[in-house]
Amino acid sequence: MQRIRSYPEVESASRMSSNTPFSMSNMNNGITYNNVHTMAEFYRSDEALAQTLDLKLVAGRWFGPQDRAAQYTPLVINRKFQEKLFPNENPIGKVIKQDDKHVWKVVGMVDHFKGKGEFTGNTPAVFESLMNTDWDKNILIKTRPGTDANFEARLVKEVLGVGQGWGAEVTYLTESRKNQHNLTLVPVIVFVIISTFLLINVGLGLFGILNLNIARRKSEIGLRRAMGATEKTVSMQFLGEIWVLATFSLLLGLLFAVQFPLMNVFDMDANIYVLAIIAAVGVIYLLVTLCAWYPSRQASLVQPAVALHEE
């Protein structure tokens, strides 16, 4: 670490556990305080992580040299963790004891922290002082602007020369972030394609059924036109019928949909389900309206004499 930090191209360097930002690694554990329990992602790091990742503290401080001989393991939490375990009190200075080996003291708090990218949930996270373990071999390096690939090659060569038999692999957080985005977006795109295909099939089927239904009711349409119904009235009649049928179907579907926020399925915020339900209702009404508009328009153009003559 001293050798890495000595390079003029290195602005900051920090050791960290395997679950570095945007990595495929996770390390979580349960924490209980005053009979309130929550799961949290644990990040083990040294005293330079806040500077390396530009983490902004909203309360307290980051752990430092003064904590090395402290009675408790220093802990920096994020705001989501504070909302879970300390919703109505200041978390700074709180002591959390799990057992004799795990006793933490909260010394600082950062704002929101999404370790796997913007598309992931904002979950509780804690940063604890790094222990000198053999498996914490990751080093995050923040380079100065203008640093090129030549420095990377020189850095790897000299790091491998420090210890015999060592190996080193360099990855960029920007590339890891893109990979995390792809992992999130690809399933979404697949489901969007499937949903669009299903909506198109439903729309075509509904359009065909409405066309057939209106064709069978040509005499009824002609009689209404003969008794003074306008084109707009006839068109609104068929639109109103499809809206009523759609409403009955939606009421049945909503009975099942509301179970998701009530039962906290997938551990998601209830507001997400509410917005999804509202969006789904809007899409369904839009779909049935588009499918019914053309047939209803054709029905409104039926001439009374032609319809009654055919009957």
C-alpha positions as CSV (number, residue, x, y, z in Angstrom):
1,M,0.0,0.0,0.0
2,Q,2.9,2.4,0.7
3,R,4.3,1.7,-2.7
4,I,1.0,2.2,-4.5
5,R,0.3,5.5,-2.6
6,S,3.8,6.7,-3.5
7,Y,3.0,7.1,-7.2
8,P,2.3,10.7,-8.2
9,E,-0.5,9.4,-10.5
10,V,-2.4,7.9,-7.4
11,E,-4.7,10.4,-5.7
12,S,-5.9,7.8,-3.1
13,A,-5.8,4.1,-2.5
14,S,-7.8,1.9,-0.1
15,R,-8.1,-1.7,0.8
16,M,-11.5,-3.3,0.8
17,S,-13.4,-6.6,1.2
18,S,-14.4,-8.6,-1.8
19,N,-17.8,-6.9,-2.3
20,T,-16.3,-3.8,-4.0
21,P,-18.7,-1.4,-5.8
22,F,-20.4,-2.9,-8.8
23,S,-18.9,-6.4,-8.2
24,M,-20.7,-9.7,-8.2
25,S,-19.8,-10.3,-4.6
26,N,-22.1,-9.7,-1.6
27,M,-21.5,-9.9,2.1
28,N,-24.5,-9.3,4.3
29,N,-25.5,-10.1,7.9
30,G,-28.3,-9.5,10.3
31,I,-28.1,-6.8,13.0
32,T,-30.4,-6.4,16.0
33,Y,-30.8,-3.3,18.1
34,N,-33.5,-2.9,20.8
35,N,-35.4,-5.9,19.4
36,V,-35.4,-4.3,15.9
37,H,-33.7,-6.5,13.2
38,T,-32.5,-5.7,9.8
39,M,-30.2,-7.2,7.1
40,A,-27.3,-5.1,6.0
41,E,-24.5,-5.3,3.5
42,F,-21.1,-5.2,5.3
43,Y,-18.2,-3.4,3.6
44,R,-14.8,-3.9,5.3
45,S,-12.5,-1.1,4.4
46,D,-9.6,1.0,5.7
47,E,-9.4,4.7,6.7
48,A,-9.0,6.0,3.1
49,L,-12.2,4.6,1.5
50,A,-14.2,7.7,2.0
51,Q,-11.6,9.8,0.1
52,T,-11.2,7.1,-2.6
53,L,-14.9,6.8,-3.3
54,D,-15.8,10.4,-2.5
55,L,-18.3,9.3,0.2
56,K,-19.9,12.3,1.7
57,L,-20.6,12.1,5.5
58,V,-23.9,13.6,6.7
59,A,-23.1,13.0,10.3
60,G,-20.2,12.1,12.5
61,R,-16.8,11.1,11.0
62,W,-15.1,8.3,9.2
63,F,-13.0,5.9,11.3
64,G,-9.4,6.8,11.7
65,P,-6.2,6.0,13.5
66,Q,-7.8,6.9,16.9
67,D,-10.1,3.9,16.5
68,R,-7.4,1.3,16.1
69,A,-7.1,0.7,19.9
70,A,-10.7,1.5,20.7
71,Q,-12.9,-0.8,22.8
72,Y,-15.5,-1.1,20.0
73,T,-15.2,-1.7,16.3
74,P,-16.0,1.6,14.6
75,L,-18.9,1.5,12.2
76,V,-20.1,4.0,9.5
77,I,-23.7,3.4,8.4
78,N,-25.8,4.7,5.6
79,R,-29.1,6.6,6.0
80,K,-31.2,3.6,5.1
81,F,-29.6,1.7,8.0
82,Q,-30.4,4.6,10.3
83,E,-34.0,4.6,9.2
84,K,-34.3,0.9,10.0
85,L,-32.6,0.8,13.4
86,F,-32.6,4.4,14.7
87,P,-35.7,6.0,13.1
88,N,-36.2,8.6,15.8
89,E,-32.8,9.1,17.3
90,N,-29.3,10.2,16.5
91,P,-27.3,7.1,15.6
92,I,-23.8,8.6,16.3
93,G,-22.3,7.1,19.4
94,K,-24.8,4.2,19.6
95,V,-23.3,0.8,20.6
96,I,-24.6,-2.3,18.8
97,K,-23.7,-5.6,20.5
98,Q,-24.4,-8.9,18.7
99,D,-22.2,-11.1,20.8
100,D,-18.9,-10.9,22.6
101,K,-17.0,-10.8,19.3
102,H,-19.2,-8.4,17.5
103,V,-19.6,-5.1,19.3
104,W,-19.8,-2.0,17.1
105,K,-20.0,1.7,17.8
106,V,-21.5,4.0,15.2
107,V,-19.1,6.9,14.5
108,G,-20.4,8.3,11.2
109,M,-23.2,8.2,8.6
110,V,-23.2,8.6,4.9
111,D,-26.2,9.4,2.7
112,H,-27.7,6.9,0.3
113,F,-25.2,4.2,-0.9
114,K,-26.1,1.8,-3.7
115,G,-23.1,-0.6,-4.0
116,K,-24.4,-2.4,-7.1
117,G,-25.5,0.6,-9.2
118,E,-28.4,3.1,-9.6
119,F,-30.9,0.4,-10.7
120,T,-30.6,-1.5,-7.4
121,G,-32.5,-0.9,-4.2
122,N,-31.4,1.4,-1.5
123,T,-30.7,-1.1,1.2
124,P,-29.1,-0.8,4.7
125,A,-25.3,-0.8,4.5
126,V,-22.5,-0.5,7.0
127,F,-18.7,0.1,6.7
128,E,-16.5,-1.4,9.4
129,S,-12.9,-1.1,10.0
130,L,-10.8,-3.5,7.9
131,M,-9.4,-6.5,9.8
132,N,-6.0,-7.8,8.7
133,T,-7.4,-11.0,7.0
134,D,-5.9,-12.9,4.2
135,W,-9.0,-12.7,2.0
136,D,-9.3,-8.9,1.9
137,K,-7.0,-8.5,-1.1
138,N,-8.9,-5.9,-3.1
139,I,-7.4,-2.4,-3.5
140,L,-9.3,0.5,-4.9
141,I,-7.2,3.1,-6.6
142,K,-8.3,6.6,-7.5
143,T,-6.0,8.1,-10.1
144,R,-5.5,11.7,-11.0
145,P,-7.0,13.1,-14.2
146,G,-5.0,12.4,-17.3
147,T,-3.5,9.1,-16.1
148,D,-3.1,6.7,-19.1
149,A,-2.8,3.0,-19.6
150,N,1.0,3.1,-19.3
151,F,0.7,3.7,-15.6
152,E,-1.5,0.6,-15.3
153,A,1.1,-1.6,-16.9
154,R,3.9,-0.1,-14.7
155,L,1.8,-0.5,-11.6
156,V,1.0,-4.1,-12.2
157,K,4.6,-5.0,-12.9
158,E,5.9,-3.3,-9.8
159,V,3.2,-4.7,-7.5
160,L,4.0,-8.3,-8.8
161,G,7.6,-7.6,-8.0
162,V,6.9,-6.8,-4.3
163,G,6.0,-10.4,-3.4
164,Q,7.2,-13.6,-5.0
165,G,4.4,-15.6,-6.6
166,W,1.9,-12.8,-6.4
167,G,-0.8,-12.3,-9.0
168,A,-2.7,-9.1,-9.9
169,E,-5.8,-8.3,-12.0
170,V,-6.9,-4.8,-12.9
171,T,-10.6,-3.9,-13.4
172,Y,-12.2,-0.5,-13.9
173,L,-15.2,0.5,-11.8
174,T,-16.7,2.1,-14.9
175,E,-16.7,-1.2,-16.7
176,S,-18.1,-3.0,-13.7
177,R,-20.8,-0.4,-13.4
178,K,-21.8,-1.1,-17.1
179,N,-21.9,-4.8,-16.4
180,Q,-24.2,-4.3,-13.5
181,H,-26.5,-2.1,-15.6
182,N,-26.6,-4.8,-18.3
183,L,-27.5,-7.5,-15.7
184,T,-30.4,-5.3,-14.6
185,L,-31.5,-4.0,-18.0
186,V,-31.4,-7.3,-20.1
187,P,-34.1,-9.1,-18.1
188,V,-36.2,-5.9,-18.2
189,I,-35.8,-5.6,-21.9
190,V,-36.8,-9.3,-22.3
191,F,-39.9,-8.8,-20.2
192,V,-40.8,-5.6,-22.1
193,I,-40.6,-7.5,-25.4
194,I,-42.7,-10.4,-24.1
195,S,-45.3,-8.0,-22.6
196,T,-45.4,-6.0,-25.9
197,F,-46.0,-9.2,-27.9
198,L,-48.8,-10.3,-25.5
199,L,-50.4,-6.8,-25.6
200,I,-50.3,-6.9,-29.5
201,N,-52.0,-10.4,-29.5
202,V,-54.6,-9.3,-27.0
203,G,-55.3,-6.1,-29.0
204,L,-55.6,-8.1,-32.3
205,G,-58.0,-10.5,-30.7
206,L,-60.1,-7.8,-29.1
207,F,-60.2,-5.9,-32.3
208,G,-61.5,-8.9,-34.2
209,I,-64.1,-9.8,-31.6
210,L,-65.4,-6.2,-31.6
211,N,-65.6,-6.1,-35.4
212,L,-67.6,-9.4,-35.4
213,N,-69.9,-8.1,-32.6
214,I,-70.6,-4.9,-34.4
215,A,-71.3,-6.7,-37.7
216,R,-73.9,-8.9,-35.9
217,R,-75.6,-5.8,-34.4
218,K,-75.9,-3.9,-37.6
219,S,-79.8,-3.9,-37.4
220,E,-79.7,-2.5,-33.9
221,I,-77.3,0.2,-35.0
222,G,-79.6,1.0,-38.0
223,L,-82.7,1.2,-35.8
224,R,-80.9,3.5,-33.4
225,R,-79.8,5.8,-36.3
226,A,-83.3,5.7,-37.7
227,M,-84.7,6.9,-34.3
228,G,-82.3,9.9,-34.3
229,A,-79.1,8.7,-32.7
230,T,-76.1,10.6,-34.0
231,E,-72.8,9.2,-35.1
232,K,-71.2,10.3,-31.8
233,T,-73.9,8.7,-29.7
234,V,-73.5,5.3,-31.5
235,S,-69.7,5.5,-31.2
236,M,-69.8,6.3,-27.5
237,Q,-72.2,3.4,-26.9
238,F,-69.7,0.9,-28.1
239,L,-66.8,2.6,-26.3
240,G,-68.9,2.7,-23.1
241,E,-69.6,-1.0,-23.4
242,I,-66.0,-1.9,-23.7
243,W,-65.1,0.4,-20.8
244,V,-67.6,-1.3,-18.6
245,L,-66.4,-4.8,-19.5
246,A,-62.8,-3.7,-18.9
247,T,-63.7,-2.2,-15.5
248,F,-65.3,-5.4,-14.3
249,S,-62.2,-7.3,-15.5
250,L,-59.8,-4.8,-13.8
251,L,-61.7,-5.1,-10.5
252,L,-61.2,-8.8,-10.5
253,G,-57.5,-8.4,-11.4
254,L,-57.0,-5.7,-8.8
255,L,-58.1,-8.2,-6.0
256,F,-55.0,-10.2,-6.8
257,A,-52.7,-7.3,-7.6
258,V,-53.2,-5.5,-4.2
259,Q,-52.0,-8.7,-2.4
260,F,-48.4,-7.9,-3.5
261,P,-48.0,-4.6,-1.5
262,L,-50.1,-6.0,1.4
263,M,-48.0,-9.1,1.7
264,N,-44.7,-7.2,1.0
265,V,-43.8,-9.6,-1.8
266,F,-40.2,-9.2,-3.1
267,D,-39.6,-6.8,-0.2
268,M,-40.3,-3.7,-2.3
269,D,-41.7,-0.3,-1.4
270,A,-45.5,-0.3,-1.6
271,N,-45.4,2.9,-3.7
272,I,-43.8,1.0,-6.5
273,Y,-46.7,-1.5,-6.6
274,V,-49.2,1.4,-6.5
275,L,-47.5,3.1,-9.4
276,A,-47.3,-0.2,-11.3
277,I,-51.0,-0.9,-10.8
278,I,-52.0,2.6,-11.9
279,A,-49.8,2.3,-15.0
280,A,-51.3,-1.1,-15.8
281,V,-54.8,0.2,-15.5
282,G,-54.0,3.1,-17.8
283,V,-52.4,0.8,-20.4
284,I,-55.4,-1.5,-20.3
285,Y,-57.9,1.3,-20.8
286,L,-55.8,2.7,-23.6
287,L,-55.6,-0.7,-25.3
288,V,-59.3,-1.3,-25.2
289,T,-60.1,2.2,-26.3
290,L,-57.8,1.9,-29.3
291,C,-59.2,-1.5,-30.2
292,A,-62.8,-0.3,-29.9
293,W,-62.4,3.1,-31.5
294,Y,-62.2,2.0,-35.2
295,P,-65.1,-0.6,-35.0
296,S,-67.2,1.9,-33.1
297,R,-66.4,4.5,-35.8
298,Q,-67.4,2.1,-38.5
299,A,-70.7,1.4,-36.6
300,S,-71.5,5.1,-36.4
301,L,-71.3,5.4,-40.2
302,V,-73.9,2.7,-40.8
303,Q,-76.8,4.2,-42.8
304,P,-80.3,3.4,-41.3
305,A,-81.8,2.5,-44.7
306,V,-79.0,0.1,-45.6
307,A,-79.0,-1.6,-42.2
308,L,-82.8,-2.1,-42.1
309,H,-82.9,-3.1,-45.8
310,E,-80.3,-5.9,-45.2
311,E,-82.3,-7.0,-42.1
